[in-house]
Amino acid sequence: MVKLEENTKLFYDELNLECNINKLLDIAKKGILLYEPLFNYEKIKYHEYIIDISLMGNQYFVIYTKEQYNGLKSYITFPKSYNKLVVFSLDSWYFNSIPYCKSIIINIFLIEQLFEEQDENIINKLLVDNYSIINCINYKFELFEYLYDNNDEYLNYLVIAKVLGLDNEIITNILSSFLSFECKNVQLLDYCSKIIKKYKVKAKSEKFRIPPRFPLRIIENYTDKIYMPNTLYIQCENNYIERFINATLSDNLLKQLSPKIQYTGIIEVELNEYGIYGTLCKEKLKLIKKDDDDDNNNIQLVYDDDDKLYKNEINKHKLFNTKDLLIKKYDPQVYNSIFKYKIKYDNYNLELYEIYELFFVKKYLMNYNELNKILSNTEYIVKINYKTENNVEYIIMKFTYIISLIHNEVNSFIIHVLLRYYFKHNIIFKNNSLLLDIDRKINNDKNFLNIFEILSNTPHEIFNKYVDIESNCTTYSDVLKHKIEIDTDKLTNSLSKECIEKDKNSEYSICIPEITLSNYKESCINVKSEKCQKFYTDIDKSKYYPICSKNPLYNEYLQIQVIKYIKRVLEIQCLLDENNELCPLALCDIQGGAYFSDPLSNNCRSKQCTNKLIEIYKDLNLDQYAALENLSTSNVKYSYNKLTWIKDSISYVNSDTC
């Protein structure tokens, strides 16, 4: 028996006898296999240490008291480490960690605390991370109903309907999701084994069979009940190791152990946590193929005659979503309030000018008086008698409603919930504004950028202030975006009216456009035209601006190095990938840096974007930055760090890493 199992035995002996919470905490700190939630134990379920012990044991828990809630908040603010495992929140899977938000069972008390919570960071962490982890989140409501209230009604609707009505591959996925990701509770193992016994289903796992989160006696008890036998078997001198390996690992993982361990990834991580990986590495392992005629590559599914009646009953609810029992059986994402039509998703990609032509945008967003009504009354937009089948318009209406809620100081937790439900990862409520978080790569980035451009440029300044874009791309925008501090008054005041008029109407103004998301296609055609290419390379620019070039301040902008810099900026903003879409770096530059926190590495994901950028960078030199710095109207000074960053960026793009 390993130390982890010894600690577990001591823990449960104490739990079932004296149940001293301080002793339980001390044992848990040494590492335990907590295979059931502690809210089943009335004597200690309300103690604040329950949160600590549950997280140390990577087990589900419920918040009942203010002390427990504050204890949970402490993990959000200051991540802790127990038994070499870091306890913190995750929106993706990391090794050597315990994501606390995967273990929270939400109840009314927790929601009440979140309603009162003033710290937006706490709400964001608890809400966003709690609903963005692992695909099996689809089953979380059903699982919690079963684990917390011992109510298997919803879980049965989900599982049994799939067992009886769907093919074997989907059955495997259902079982694998439960057992691989959510199964840290012996109660769920028991549920799966009963389903398997009743409907004669057995699955073959690709990795771990029963995950190593339980004592060996529990693993051995349920492995044969749930899975088909392995065709391979590992022999070694250590009897405990031999039993453990053969009970937990699939054939695929057993192959990687003999004659020596070939792959350490998931095996090393999981078995290190269990405390047996070091011992395993010292063992001489022998792989044996068992004499077994069973075809273990398939799932076996057999129906009893009695099951056919039940199957017919289940088929009546074939499209039954268990959560719909609580929300009128219609998903508001799919049906409007009158439940008469579906929102279409095939017209999602719209250009900016097309969005401006939408009825709701023209009638309400571009109308100051209508926006005033929307802001003054949260019910106003709800009562608008307008139906749309355009999803972009539908999204804009949702945003408009949420902005009305923000303006009327509706509880911030409600705002967070609505954003999370409607827009998943990429919209944040922060500093009383809706922030488009485009440091994350999401689908249809351009649509969200266009929508936010419209929402932030209405005739109503108060409405506009509730919308913003969040990005960490500041260094890049300072250096590579033509976002240089220019004393425009000094320049303009020095120019004659004739010069200003000639500059404005010059046929070559198309060669130095202000590129935006709405005009980039037309602008980039001009930039690449023969006419503009000749303009960029011509050493004597004064002939294009005969009047303005006589002004010394204006003439500085016609220097060859300044024009080279401007040409390079425009070329970057016109970078297109293999799908004829703007490259990540182009989007970042056009938006003044507002796209990715690491635009270069994201740009490297496209071979075409990378190769074109390499060509552009060949013409880059520090003389261009020196010319910009020396402009009489420029206030920019490039630091050593920024210049070094430029050199490093060029090297990175040309490296194998990119």
PyMOL commands that set and color helices and strands:
alter all, ss='L'
color gray80, all
select helices_A, chain A and resi 3-16+21-29+38-40+49-56+66-77+100-102+108-116+120-130+135-149+153-165+168-182+186-199+216-226+239-248+251-257+265-274+277-282+305-315+322-325+352-356+359-365+368-376+391-407+412-423+445-455+461-464+474-479+488-493+497-504+509-511+520-527+530-537+548-550+552-556+560-573+584-590+599-603+607-617+622-629+640-653
alter helices_A, ss='H'
color red, helices_A
select strands_A, chain A and resi 61-62+80-82+85-87+97-98+104-105+201-202+232-235+286-289+300-301+427-430+433-437+467-470
alter strands_A, ss='S'
color yellow, strands_A
deselect
rebuild
show_as cartoon
